[in-house]
Structures are given as structure tokens and as C-alpha cells.
């Protein structure tokens, strides 16, 4: 690791305005673990206009950002994704135009490096697409979740897509297998969620009516047996681990969920071939201002999840 010894002061210009400060830092000081960036934000070592800010703060035109000295990886021995991984990502493209890319993210791949990971999906995509210097994640998916993921190719597109997400103008639907029988055809869960960071650096989310942030998920039953329910889950809000926590709190955790799920059921399902979280971002629908018609992106359910549905008699 090499240290950048001097404080850096950055004046935010118009293309940079509108970004969250955490996203700005990750793109500005590539290679620094994400956990470390959040740590220096919490400590107040990063300042905007000489004041502390939260990671969710959105930069304004003319803001002055103070970035403290940071330890960054030396560039002499970069770790790259394998050629098989790169080929997989190249074949995972669902949609592309001059402003955005939609991908079918594979399960098991983090969306970015950090926290012990030398690379993630965004780093791999930057290798695949050196012709897009401003390539950025628009939103995130959990490492074990597969499906629709948006990347922006321009700063202006990133700002607009973030605005659409903030205004709840992006429709996100997931397919999930729940452990247990959901008797109702439709269920809306409206429970505030609070995110906690454990000493290990692991994120845990819990329902907290007093200090949690508003979170709403709509579950619609598609198929069910006496022991399992296949649902479509629509995110009205987009909190960390929202579907997983809302499902678990309702008594029907997501199959394969090692953090919030049913350990005994997960062992049984492993015997049926389930080796991952059964949560898949199946569709995204949005209407960017430059499009005449809404964009609808759909990611097919992975074959191993289709096979499990048949094994459980849900065909």
C-alpha cells in the first residue's frame, strides 16, 4: 500500500454535481476499500465546505470537498478478473444505448471491489469498456442476488437516473422463493428499516419502527406448495436488504438466505441443488427524459433456479 501524503481540495463542477459523496469518493480514489471510505466519512475526515456530511449527501455545484491523505494500493500488481468472468459479463448485456447499460448480474459477484475483494462488476466492466471513461453504477444489488443492474455512461445520465430512483419512478420487480406458505395472494409490508454495521464490518438490517427509514415492499404470490411460495416482490422503496428483511419479518424468509433465513430449510434446499440466495431482479421499467417510450428491461431467471422450481413441483 502507498500513502497519498497531502490533503486534496476539489471544487465540484457541473458534471460532478448531484452525485452522492460516497460515490464521488469511490470514483475519485479508486482502489481504496469502500469500508475505509465510510470510516473517514463517519469520522469527519472528509469535509464539504468545511463541514461534516453523511454518505448520502449529494454534492452541489461549487462545493469544496476536502479529501484527507489516504492509503491506496500500489498499481504495480493489479488483480484482474479472469477471461471467463469477462466473457460472462460481455454476454450478460441486456440493453445499451448512448447513456446507459443494463446487465444481468450473476449471483456471487459483488457490484464493486473493497472489503477484501480486489475487483467487482464495475471494475470488470471498466476493463471491458475502456471507451466509456465515466462508467458508474446507478444502483446496487447484493452479492448473491442476480438480475437487472443499471450502469450509466455519462455523468448527466447518472444524475437523471438517481433522480428517477429518488422519486420512485423506477419500477423494480424481483422473483423470490419464500420458505413457508404465503396464504394471501398479495401482501404489502410497510415497516421501517435500520442498517447497522457490526464490528466485523458486516451489514445487518432490522425492522425499527422508531429510528428506521421508511420501507415498503409488495409481495404477489405466483405459485405455492405447502412449504414454499414463489413470489414477485416489487420494491416501492430501495433500502439495503429490504426484500430479505421484510420477508423474514413476515415469517417467510427468502430461500438460501444465510443471514436472515431459516437454516434448517436452507440445508434441505441445498440437497435439492440450491447453492445461492433465491432472489433475482427480474425487471426494471423507467422513463428517462431522452426516451420517447418507457424502457422495460427483463432478465431471465437463471437455469438453476428454474430447475429448483420444477424439483419442488411448482411448474
N, C-alpha and C positions, 0 to 999 in steps of 0.2 A: 504494500500500500504506500502511496505517496501523498504527502500533505500539500495542500494549496495554502500557503502561509499568509496570504493577505485577505483582508475583508474586501468583498466586491460590492459595489453600489451599482444598481441597474435602474435606469429610468424606463418606465413602461411606455411603449409606443402604441399606436392604434392597433396594429395587428396582434399585439400581445394582450390587449385589454379584454376582459371578460373571462379569462382563464381563472380557475381555482389556483390559489397559491401553491398547493401541494403538487398539482400537475405541472405548474410552471417550473418548480424546483427540479422535478424529475427529468424534465426535458433539458433544463439548463445545466445540471451537474450529473450527466449520465454516468452510471456505474456506482453511485453511492446507494447503499441499501435503503429501501423505502422506509424501513423501521427507523433508521438513523435520521432521515429527513423529518419524520413525525416527532422524533425525540427533540430535535433542535427547535422545532416549531413550538412544542409544549413548553420548553424552557425559555422561550422568548429570545433565542439567539438570532432568529430571523425576524427582522423588523420591517414594517411597511410604514413609511412616513414617520419613523422613529417610535412607532407603537407596536405592541404585540398584536398578532392576528391568529385566528383559528385556521386549521387546514382548509375549511370550507370558504374562506374569504375569497371573493372574486376581485381580481385586480382591476383598477380603474386607470384610464389614460392619464399619464403624468405621475402616477405613484412612484415613489422612490423605495426600492427594495434593497435591504441590507442582507447580504449572504455572508455568513461567517466563514473562517477558514475550515476546510473540510478535507477529510482523508478520502482519496479516490483511488481506485485500482490502477496500477500501472498498466499501460497499454501494450506492453511487450509480449504478453502471452494471453491474448483474448480467447475466450471459450466460445465456440460457435455451435449452433445446432447441427445435428448430423444431416447428411444429404437426404436421408429418408424422411426426416422431420420436415425439411424444407419442401420436398416433393409433396408430402401430405398437405401442407398448408397451401401450396400452389393449386392443388386440386380441390381445396375446400372453399374456393371463391364462389359466392352465391350471386353477387351483383357488384358492378363497378361503374362509376361514371367519373366525370372530371372533378368531383368534390368529395365523394365518399366511396368506401369499400365495405361490403357486407361479407362476413366469413362464417363458415360453420365450424366453430371452435371445437377441437376434440377434447374429450374428457381426459383429465390428468395433466393438461398443460396449463400452467399459470399464465395470466394475461401479461405479466411483466416480471422481470427479474427482481432480485432482492430477497432478503430474509433467507440467505443460504442458497438461493438459486442464481446461477450465473447468467441465465437468459430466460425470457418468457416469449409469449406470442408477439408482442410489439417489437422486441429486439429482432426476432426472426424475420418478421415482415419487413423491417428496415433493411435487412440483408437482401431479401428477395426483391425489394423495390427501392434501390438507391436513387431512382428517378423521382422519388417523392420525398423531398427533404423535410417536409412538415408533417409527416405521417404521425398521427396520435390516436390513442384510444379515446372513443367517445364515452363509453361506459365500461363496466366490468362484469365478468361472470366469475363465480367461484371456480377454483382449480378443477374440481371434479364435475362441474356442470358443463354440458356440451351445448352447442347450438348457436343461434344468431348473435353475432357480435359486430358492432359498427366501428369503423375506423374513419377518421377524417383525413383528407389530403391537403386541406388548406386551413389556416387559422380562422378565416371568416366562416368556413363551414363548421368548424368546431364550436365557435360561439353560437351559431344558429341552432345546431343540434343540441347543445347544452340548454339553450333557452326552451326548445321544444320539450325536453325532458323535464325541466323545472316546471313548465306549465302543464305537465301531464298530457301532452299532445303526442306522445309516442305510445302506441298500444303494444304491450309486451305480453305474450302468452307462452306458457310453459306446459309441457306434459310431465306428469309426475305419477309414480306409483306409490300409493299410501298403504302403510301397514294397518289393517283393520278395515271394517266395512263402514263406509260413509253412507248413512241411510238417506240423507237429504239429497235431492237432485242438484240443488245449488246451495252453497254456503258462503256467506260473506263474513270474513274475520276482520274486525276493526279494533286492533289492540296496539297501543304504543310500544315501541321497542327501544331498548337502550343497549348500546355497544360498550363492552368492557374489554380492556386489554390486560391479559394475565401477565404475571411476572415472566413467563416463558416467551412472551411476545405473541401468544395465540389470541385470536379474537373470539370472544364469546358474546352472544346476543341473548337478551332475555326480555320477556314482557315486563314492562314497568309503567303502570298507569300514572304514576306521579311525575317522573322525570324523563320518560321515554319520548321519542319523536313519533308523530302520527304515522301509522302504517295500516294499509288496507289491502287485503287480498280477496279475490273472488275465486272460489273453487266450484267447478262444474263437473259432476260425475259423468264419465263416458262409459265405463264398464266396471263391473264389480263381481266378486265372488264372496264367499262367507268370510274370507280372511284378508282380502286385498281390494283396493279401489283404484282404478286408473282415472285420473282427473286431468282436466285442463285448468291451470291456475293463471289468472290474469292479475298482473301487478298494477294496482292503481297508484301506489307509491313504490319507490325503489330503494328500500333500506337493505343494509347488509344482512344476508341470510334470512330475508323476510319470509319466503315461502317455507323454508325448513322450520323456522321457529313457530310460525303460525300453524303449520300442520301438526307439529309435535304438541303444541299447547292445546290443540283440538282433540288430542288423543289418537291421532292417526299420523305418525311421523313418516317422513319420506323413506322409502326402502333404500337400504345401503348407506344411510346417514350414520357415520361413525361418531359424530359429535352430539347430535340431538336425538338420535334414533333409538330403536329397540334392538339391543344387542343380540337377543335370542333369535328374533326374526331375521336379523341380518345373517346370522350363522346358517339358518335354514336356507335363505335365499342364495348364499354362496354355493350351497350344494346344488342349486338349480342353475348355477353359472353366472350369477350376478356378482361382478367384481368391482363395481363402481356405484356411485350415487345415481339413483334413477330420477334424474332431473334434467330436462332438456328444453332449452329455449327454442320453441318450435316456430314462432312467427314474430315479426316486427312489422308494424304499419305506422307510417309517418308521412307528413306532407311538407317537405321543405319548400321554401318560397320560390325556388327556381324550377320546381316541377309543376307541370300542368295537371297531373293526376297523382293521387297518393301512391307512395311506394309501398308495396307489400312484399316482404321477404320471408321465405319459408325454408327451414332446414329439416330435411327428412330425419325421422327417428333412426338412430344407429341400429344396425342389424342385431347386435347383442341384446338390445332392449326389446326389439320386435320379437326375437326368439323367446325371451322370457315371458312375454305376454301370451304367446301360444302355449308355452310349457305350463303356465298357470291356468290354462283353459279359458282365457279371455278373448279368444279370437271371435 
